[in-house]
Amino acid sequence: MDWRASQADSRDRYLAKFDVAEVDRYDASVGRLSRQDEDAYLSDLSGVLQFREGTSVLDAGAGTGALCGILSRLPGLAITAMEPVPAMLAKLRSKPEFQVVVTVEGFCDNIGDRHHFNAAQFDAIVSRQLVNGLFDPLTAFRNWHYWLSPDGAVVVIDGVYGRSSWTGSWQEDVDVLPLSACQSTALAPYLLEIAGFRIEAVRWMEAVNELPSTRTKRYVVVARKHA
């Protein structure tokens, strides 16, 4: 017997967990950030990467738009949101502030997902709370490398989750997803290096981690595609 079920099975289980009611609950508790939260994210991001006006950015695993909201406060970005859950994407599309955001339905961690975008299509790829839920993070990072322009950057924001963080119906995934309960900031940048990136920063998100709303300590990794 394989040590975990197939990626197709994992995706089916994931999609089944998010009906419209669950997406509404997610959006109310996780998908909407306060102005204070957004300010903290922008403060931490400004210390690791400067987003210039005109930058083409992919929000990978966009959910209902929390990261899009942060990025939308930076002037002149062309934002694309990628999300596999139809109800999540519908919620994001329904928000007036995201009418100019391009949306794409799909996963990113299988070689078959590479067709979603052209080579060198984006200047930056940013994710928030995504990599801990990837079935195949290394393939995702290789896809991101393909989608990035030369000298483009990946920004990974995630948390140091433990096994106890995975509760209810999510408990079945803790031994399926490689980064589900990693207590080190080393694994994500290590895999990004294997995928061909040069690591520029691995830091704790100091402003975000001081927020009362932050229950799990967050870190950020910035990786650059060689020009």
Buried (B, 14 or more C-beta within 10 A) or exposed (E): EEEBBEBEEBBEBBBEBBEEEBBBEBBEEEBBBEEEBBBBBBEBBEBBBEBEEEBBBBBBBBBBBBBBBBBBEBEEBBBBBBBBBEBBBBBBBEBEEBEEBEBBBBBBBBEEBBEBBEEBBBBBBBBBBBBBBBBBBBBBBBBBBBBBBEEBBBBBBBBBBEEEBBEEEBEEBBEBBBBBBBEEBEBBBBBBEEBBBEBBBBBBBEBBBEBEEBEEBBBBBBBBBEE
